[in-house]
Amino acid sequence: MLDSILRAAGYRVGLYTSPHLLHFNERARIDGEMAGDAALIEQFEEVESARDNVSLTYFEFSTLAILRLFQRAKLDALVLEIGLGGRFDTVNLVDADCAIVTSIDLDHTEYLGPTREHIGFEKAHIYRAGRPAICADPQPPQSLLDVAKNMGADLWLFGRDFNYQGDRQQWSYGGRALRRNSLPYPALRGANQLLNASGALAALEALSARLPVSQQAVRQGLLTVEIPARFQVLPGRPTVILDVAHNPHAASVLAQNLDSMGFFPVTHAVFGMLRDKDIAGVVARVAQRVDHWYIGSTPGARGSRAADMAEIVRAARGAGRNSTIETFESVTAAYAAAITRAAPEDRIAVFGSFSTVAEVMRERDPLNLPRYRASP
């Protein structure tokens, strides 16, 4: 949303996200366009030359290359996604002018700790002393509040420093000193998007002296924002929903979004997860919405066998749900079966991991055409 709004305001913006779905180039975008192969390779070669004998992980190498690409692009603003808790994430080497923590829930607990307090502590370390520190979680852990206070960050809390209200047609943002009324709902689907949007607008308010943004730019940015595979509803029949939900929190949002779609007589789930994720927790959140499960094995060292996931689904779906479960050697085969058996008026939800969604995207688009236009 920040990228979309800032570009609508006429700024030159770089956006770094991960992981990618089909093409590595998706990770680095300048003015909405994916970085081209030649530009990325040039940066890879520079990082390889500079690192000498220093060992770098895949993500460290990629981040350095993409930051170098952005450094030479003469940008007005840079939007960086930080993952895996924040404190020790490679992207946290950037001394950000403003930092946003969105939601806080349990994921990567083997690295971050078993509770929201542990994870809140890790996430809060993306904040900086004396700089805007946005928290869009309505119930932030005390650990986050303590870290922000102790470091002297300018903490903006949802419900205290900014908020939103809305009806079926439009919504309004209220901040510390700025109010934006009559806003359109974001083009992204989902019940949580106003919370996300209000966090983005709080960041823009906090930076308004350096990056002023008009009301029209906010409207245009909200109307045109898009993120592949975040409750992405594909055209055609049966209705196909792509969602990379791979933890219980995201699965809860997926369940809410499925409930708000309207009536579909039958829901088919194409499902595959990595074995180091909370498979039972994810299934428990959506089990009561699914009539037929098509479970595909996921590849790689972190992959899960379809038979193992099927056992978890059987245990977690609930005694009252009379759903069918089938297993397949791959997500692609699971999706092919779902498409064959689903009636035009049904819906198919594809979820569980980035790799699961990516397999289906490749199946639907054999040429693997990028979703965004690539720059030279």
C-alpha positions in Angstrom: 0.0 0.0 0.0 2.8 2.4 0.8 4.5 1.7 -2.6 1.2 2.2 -4.4 0.3 5.4 -2.7 3.7 6.9 -3.0 3.9 6.1 -6.7 0.4 7.7 -7.1 1.8 10.8 -5.5 4.5 11.0 -8.1 7.5 9.7 -6.1 10.1 7.3 -7.5 9.8 4.3 -5.3 11.8 1.1 -4.8 10.1 -2.0 -3.2 11.8 -5.1 -1.8 9.7 -8.1 -0.9 10.3 -11.8 -0.4 10.0 -14.6 -1.2 9.1 -14.6 -4.9 6.4 -16.7 -6.5 7.6 -17.4 -10.0 10.6 -15.1 -10.7 13.4 -13.9 -8.5 12.9 -10.5 -10.2 9.6 -10.0 -8.3 11.6 -9.2 -5.2 12.9 -5.9 -6.5 10.6 -3.4 -8.1 11.3 0.2 -9.2 8.2 2.3 -9.9 6.1 -0.9 -10.0 8.3 -2.7 -12.5 10.4 -5.7 -11.8 14.1 -5.3 -12.1 15.5 -6.9 -15.3 17.9 -9.8 -15.5 20.9 -7.7 -16.6 20.5 -5.1 -13.9 20.3 -7.8 -11.2 23.2 -9.8 -12.6 25.4 -6.7 -12.6 24.7 -6.3 -8.8 25.3 -10.0 -8.1 28.7 -9.7 -9.8 29.6 -6.6 -7.7 28.6 -8.3 -4.4 30.5 -11.5 -5.4 33.6 -9.4 -6.1 33.3 -7.3 -2.9 32.6 -10.2 -0.5 36.1 -11.7 -0.9 36.1 -14.7 1.4 33.2 -13.6 3.5 30.4 -16.3 3.5 26.9 -15.0 2.7 23.6 -16.7 2.8 21.3 -16.7 -0.2 19.2 -14.0 1.5 22.2 -11.9 2.6 23.6 -12.0 -0.9 20.3 -11.1 -2.5 19.6 -8.3 -0.1 23.0 -6.6 -0.7 22.6 -6.9 -4.5 19.1 -5.4 -4.4 20.0 -2.6 -2.0 22.9 -1.7 -4.3 20.5 -1.7 -7.3 18.2 0.7 -5.4 21.1 2.9 -4.3 21.9 3.7 -7.9 18.3 4.3 -8.9 17.9 7.8 -7.5 14.8 6.9 -5.5 12.6 9.3 -3.4 11.4 6.5 -1.1 12.3 2.9 -0.4 9.9 0.3 1.0 11.6 -2.7 2.5 9.9 -5.8 3.9 11.6 -7.3 7.0 11.0 -11.0 7.8 11.7 -13.6 10.4 11.1 -11.5 13.5 13.1 -8.4 12.6 16.0 -8.1 15.0 18.4 -10.4 13.2 16.9 -10.1 9.7 19.3 -9.0 7.1 17.1 -6.1 6.0 17.3 -4.6 9.5 20.8 -3.4 8.6 19.1 -0.4 7.0 18.7 2.5 9.3 15.0 3.2 8.4 13.4 6.6 8.8 10.1 4.9 9.8 9.3 1.3 10.8 6.0 -0.6 10.9 5.1 -3.7 12.8 1.8 -5.0 11.5 0.4 -8.0 13.2 2.1 -10.2 15.8 1.3 -13.9 16.0 3.1 -17.2 16.3 5.4 -18.3 13.5 9.0 -19.3 13.3 8.8 -20.1 17.0 11.9 -22.3 16.8 13.9 -19.2 16.1 11.9 -16.4 17.8 10.5 -18.0 20.9 7.2 -19.7 21.8 5.0 -16.7 22.8 3.8 -13.4 21.4 5.9 -11.7 24.0 9.1 -13.3 22.6 8.1 -12.5 19.1 7.1 -8.9 19.9 10.5 -8.4 21.5 12.2 -9.5 18.2 9.9 -7.4 16.0 10.3 -4.3 18.0 14.0 -4.1 17.2 13.2 -2.8 13.7 12.3 0.5 15.5 14.9 3.3 15.8 15.5 5.9 18.6 13.7 9.2 17.9 12.0 7.9 14.8 8.4 7.0 14.0 7.6 3.5 15.2 4.2 2.3 13.9 2.4 -0.6 15.5 -0.8 -1.7 13.8 -1.5 -4.7 16.1 -4.5 -3.7 18.2 -3.1 -5.7 21.2 0.7 -5.4 21.1 2.7 -7.5 23.5 4.2 -5.6 26.5 7.6 -6.6 25.3 7.2 -4.4 22.2 6.0 -1.5 24.2 9.0 -1.9 26.6 11.6 -2.1 23.8 10.2 1.0 22.0 10.2 3.0 25.3 13.7 1.9 26.3 15.2 2.8 23.0 13.3 6.2 22.8 11.4 5.4 19.6 8.4 7.6 18.7 5.8 4.9 19.1 2.5 5.2 17.3 -0.1 2.8 18.6 -3.3 1.7 16.9 -6.3 2.9 18.9 -4.2 5.6 20.7 -2.4 7.5 18.0 -4.3 6.4 14.9 -7.5 4.6 14.1 -10.1 4.0 11.4 -13.8 3.8 11.1 -16.0 3.0 8.1 -19.2 1.8 6.6 -20.0 -0.4 3.6 -19.2 2.4 1.1 -16.1 4.2 2.5 -13.8 4.6 5.5 -11.9 7.3 7.3 -8.4 7.5 8.9 -7.7 9.5 12.0 -4.2 10.1 13.2 -2.4 12.4 15.6 -2.9 15.6 13.6 -4.4 14.4 10.3 -7.7 13.0 9.3 -8.5 11.6 5.9 -12.2 11.1 5.1 -14.2 9.4 2.4 -11.5 6.9 1.4 -12.2 4.0 -0.9 -11.6 0.5 0.4 -8.3 -1.0 -0.6 -8.3 -3.1 -3.8 -6.8 -6.0 -1.7 -9.4 -8.4 -0.4 -9.8 -9.2 3.2 -11.2 -8.1 6.5 -7.8 -7.1 7.8 -7.0 -4.6 5.1 -8.3 -1.5 6.8 -6.0 -2.2 9.7 -3.1 -2.6 7.3 -4.1 0.6 5.4 -4.4 2.6 8.6 -0.9 1.5 9.6 0.4 2.7 6.2 -1.4 6.0 6.5 0.1 6.5 10.0 3.6 6.1 8.5 2.8 8.6 5.8 1.5 11.0 8.4 4.6 10.6 10.5 6.7 11.3 7.4 4.5 14.0 5.9 7.0 16.8 6.3 9.4 14.9 4.0 7.0 13.0 1.8 3.7 15.0 1.5 0.9 12.9 -0.1 -2.4 14.3 -1.4 -5.8 12.9 -0.6 -6.2 12.0 -4.3 -2.9 10.0 -4.2 -4.1 8.1 -1.2 -7.4 7.3 -3.0 -5.6 6.2 -6.2 -3.0 4.2 -4.4 -5.7 2.3 -2.4 -7.7 1.6 -5.5 -4.8 0.2 -7.6 -2.8 -1.7 -5.0 -2.3 -5.4 -5.8 -0.3 -8.3 -4.2 -0.4 -11.6 -6.0 -1.5 -14.6 -3.9 -2.9 -12.7 -0.9 -6.5 -13.8 -1.2 -6.3 -13.3 -5.0 -9.5 -14.3 -6.7 -8.8 -15.5 -10.3 -11.3 -14.8 -13.1 -13.4 -17.6 -14.5 -15.4 -20.5 -13.2 -15.0 -22.3 -10.8 -13.8 -19.5 -8.7 -10.1 -20.1 -7.7 -8.6 -18.3 -4.7 -4.8 -18.2 -4.2 -3.6 -17.4 -0.7 -0.1 -18.0 0.7 -1.5 -18.5 4.2 1.1 -20.7 6.0 0.6 -20.0 9.7 -2.5 -20.1 12.0 -2.9 -16.3 12.0 -3.0 -16.0 8.3 -5.3 -19.1 8.1 -7.7 -17.3 10.4 -7.8 -14.4 8.1 -8.3 -16.7 5.1 -11.2 -18.3 6.9 -12.8 -14.9 7.5 -12.3 -13.9 3.9 -13.9 -17.2 2.7 -16.9 -16.5 4.9 -17.4 -13.1 3.5 -17.4 -14.1 -0.2 -21.0 -15.1 -0.4 -22.6 -18.5 -1.1 -20.7 -21.3 -2.8 -22.3 -24.8 -2.7 -19.0 -26.6 -2.4 -15.5 -25.6 -1.3 -12.5 -27.6 -2.6 -9.1 -27.1 -0.9 -5.8 -27.6 -2.7 -3.4 -27.8 0.1 0.4 -28.3 0.8 2.6 -27.0 3.5 6.2 -27.3 4.7 6.9 -29.7 7.5 8.4 -27.1 9.8 5.2 -25.1 9.9 2.2 -25.5 12.2 0.1 -27.7 9.8 -2.4 -28.7 12.4 -2.9 -25.1 13.5 -3.5 -24.0 9.9 -6.0 -26.8 9.2 -7.9 -26.2 12.4 -8.6 -22.6 11.3 -10.2 -23.5 7.9 -11.4 -27.1 8.3 -15.0 -26.2 8.8 -15.1 -24.4 5.5 -13.8 -27.2 3.3 -15.8 -30.0 1.7 -13.1 -31.7 -0.3 -9.3 -31.8 0.4 -6.8 -32.3 -2.4 -3.4 -32.6 -0.6 -0.2 -32.5 -2.6 3.3 -33.4 -1.4 5.6 -30.4 -1.3 9.2 -30.7 -2.6 12.6 -30.0 -1.0 14.2 -30.7 2.3 11.4 -28.8 4.2 8.7 -30.5 2.2 5.9 -32.6 3.6 4.5 -35.9 2.3 0.8 -35.7 1.3 0.0 -38.8 3.4 1.5 -37.2 6.6 -0.5 -34.0 6.0 -3.7 -36.0 5.4 -3.3 -37.6 8.8 -3.1 -34.2 10.4 -6.2 -33.0 8.4 -8.2 -36.0 9.6 -7.3 -35.3 13.2 -7.9 -31.5 13.0 -10.9 -31.1 10.7 -13.4 -31.8 13.5 -15.7 -34.7 14.1 -18.7 -32.9 12.6 -17.2 -32.3 9.2 -17.9 -35.0 6.6 -15.2 -33.9 4.2 -13.3 -36.1 1.8 -9.5 -36.3 1.7 -7.3 -37.3 -1.3 -3.6 -37.3 -1.6 -1.4 -36.6 -4.6 2.3 -36.8 -5.5 2.4 -33.0 -6.2 0.4 -29.9 -5.7 0.0 -29.7 -9.5 -1.7 -33.1 -9.6 -3.9 -32.1 -6.7 -5.0 -28.9 -8.5 -5.7 -30.8 -11.7 -8.0 -33.2 -9.8 -9.8 -30.3 -8.1 -10.4 -28.5 -11.4 -11.7 -31.6 -13.0 -14.2 -32.4 -10.1 -15.3 -28.9 -9.2 -18.6 -27.7 -10.6 -18.7 -24.2 -12.2 -20.5 -22.7 -9.2 -18.0 -24.1 -6.7 -14.8 -22.5 -5.4 -11.3 -23.8 -5.0 -9.0 -22.4 -2.3 -5.3 -23.0 -2.9 -3.2 -22.3 0.2 -0.5 -23.5 2.6 2.8 -22.0 1.3 4.3 -19.8 -1.3 5.5 -23.0 -3.2 2.0 -24.4 -3.2 0.5 -21.3 -4.8 3.5 -21.0 -7.2 2.9 -24.5 -8.5 -0.7 -23.7 -9.3 0.3 -20.3 -10.9 2.7 -22.2 -13.2 0.0 -24.7 -14.1 -2.4 -22.0 -15.0 0.3 -20.0 -16.9 2.6 -22.5 -18.7 4.7 -19.7 -20.2 5.5 -18.4 -16.7 4.9 -14.9 -17.7 5.7 -12.4 -15.0 2.8 -10.7 -13.4 4.6 -7.3 -13.5 6.4 -5.8 -16.5 10.2 -6.1 -16.2 12.4 -3.1 -16.6 15.6 -3.4 -18.6 
